Amino acid sequence: MLQCMTSEPEQQLGVGTQDAFQRLWTPHRMAYIQGENKPTGPGAGDGCPFCSIPAKSDEDGLVVRRGEQVYAVLNLYPYNGGHLMTVPYRHVADYTDLTAGETAELGELTKQAMTALRTASGAHGFNIGMNQGTVAGAGIAAHLHQHIVPRWGGDTNFMPVVGHTRVLPQLLADTRKMLAEAWPAS
C-alpha cells in the first residue's frame, strides 16, 4: 500500500536558508569521502580491505562467491545497485602480474556475475573494467580488482547528473543475498 506524501516538506531548524529543494541525505558516503578503511600503504599488511575481506563471513564481507583464487564481492560504495568486483585473493597490483589460473578464474567469475545480475535484477548491460594505478582512478591501486557494474535503460537520471548523488534502492546485505542465490552453478 502506498503512503501519501504531504505537500509540505519537513523542516529542519538550523540548516541554512529555506529554499524549494528537498534533501537526500547519504551519510554512509562520508566514510568514502574521508578515506575510511583506505590502505595506508602498498603492502598486504597495510590495511588492504581486499586482503581482509576473505577472512570475514560472506555476509559481513559482502562476498557473493568464493573461488579458489578469486572472489566476487559487492562494492561498498557502488556506482549502481548490484555493483560487484572480482578480486584475486593474492595481493597483486597489476593485471600482468596475475598467474594464468588467476586470470582464468577472474574471467569466469566475471561471466558468472553477469549471469547472476541478469537473473536477479534483469540488467540490460554492463560496464566492466579495471583502473590500473592511482592516476587511472584506482581507489585501492595496490590490490587489483575488476568492476562489474550492471546497467539498465534509463538508469542515468537527474540525480547523478545534476545532484551528483546515486540512489540505491536496496541495502547491500539484501543485494548480496539476492545475488548469491541467483549465482549460477559452477
Secondary structure as GFF3:
##gff-version 3
##sequence-region A 1 186
A	DSSP	alpha_helix	29	33	.	.	.	ID=ss1
A	DSSP	alpha_helix	49	52	.	.	.	ID=ss2
A	DSSP	three_ten_helix	53	55	.	.	.	ID=ss3
A	DSSP	alpha_helix	58	61	.	.	.	ID=ss4
A	DSSP	beta_strand	63	66	.	.	.	ID=ss5
A	DSSP	beta_strand	70	74	.	.	.	ID=ss6
A	DSSP	beta_strand	84	88	.	.	.	ID=ss7
A	DSSP	three_ten_helix	95	97	.	.	.	ID=ss8
A	DSSP	alpha_helix	100	121	.	.	.	ID=ss9
A	DSSP	beta_strand	125	129	.	.	.	ID=ss10
A	DSSP	three_ten_helix	134	136	.	.	.	ID=ss11
A	DSSP	beta_strand	146	151	.	.	.	ID=ss12
A	DSSP	alpha_helix	158	162	.	.	.	ID=ss13
A	DSSP	alpha_helix	172	182	.	.	.	ID=ss14
###
